[in-house]
Amino acid sequence: MKQSAVSRIERDVVSPSLETLNRLMEGMGEGLMLSSVGLSDPVPGGSNQSLREVLHDYQELTSEERLAQAAKLSEMATELAAGASDAAA
């Protein structure tokens, strides 16, 4: 996948399809798994907030805060992918 296509996803210009997300995950040595979670249920992974509360908090962020958060997530994903490829080598 071209960097320009990844950049459009990262900048929230386009919403990737599940097929595209799966290809990106496979590129990091991972697989995509989906499950449903009730809006009133705690967020998986140990959060004590419901999904509804997390979404509400996200919607209150400014565009600059959302961009900074997306950049940090992208940086973390890159580090994880680099670690996965190092471990596989």
ChimeraX attribute file (.defattr): number of C-alpha atoms within 10 A of each C-alpha:
attribute: neighborCount
match mode: 1-to-1
recipient: residues
	/A:1	9
	/A:2	6
	/A:3	8
	/A:4	9
	/A:5	12
	/A:6	15
	/A:7	12
	/A:8	13
	/A:9	14
	/A:10	17
	/A:11	13
	/A:12	12
	/A:13	10
	/A:14	12
	/A:15	12
	/A:16	16
	/A:17	9
	/A:18	11
	/A:19	10
	/A:20	13
	/A:21	15
	/A:22	16
	/A:23	16
	/A:24	17
	/A:25	14
	/A:26	12
	/A:27	13
	/A:28	17
	/A:29	12
	/A:30	13
	/A:31	12
	/A:32	12
	/A:33	6
	/A:34	6
	/A:35	4
	/A:36	5
	/A:37	12
	/A:38	10
	/A:39	13
	/A:40	11
	/A:41	12
	/A:42	17
	/A:43	17
	/A:44	11
	/A:45	6
	/A:46	7
	/A:47	10
	/A:48	12
	/A:49	14
	/A:50	17
	/A:51	18
	/A:52	15
	/A:53	15
	/A:54	15
	/A:55	12
	/A:56	11
	/A:57	10
	/A:58	13
	/A:59	11
	/A:60	10
	/A:61	12
	/A:62	10
	/A:63	10
	/A:64	9
	/A:65	12
	/A:66	15
	/A:67	15
	/A:68	12
	/A:69	14
	/A:70	15
	/A:71	14
	/A:72	12
	/A:73	13
	/A:74	13
	/A:75	12
	/A:76	12
	/A:77	13
	/A:78	13
	/A:79	12
	/A:80	13
	/A:81	17
	/A:82	13
	/A:83	13
	/A:84	14
	/A:85	13
	/A:86	9
	/A:87	8
	/A:88	8
	/A:89	6
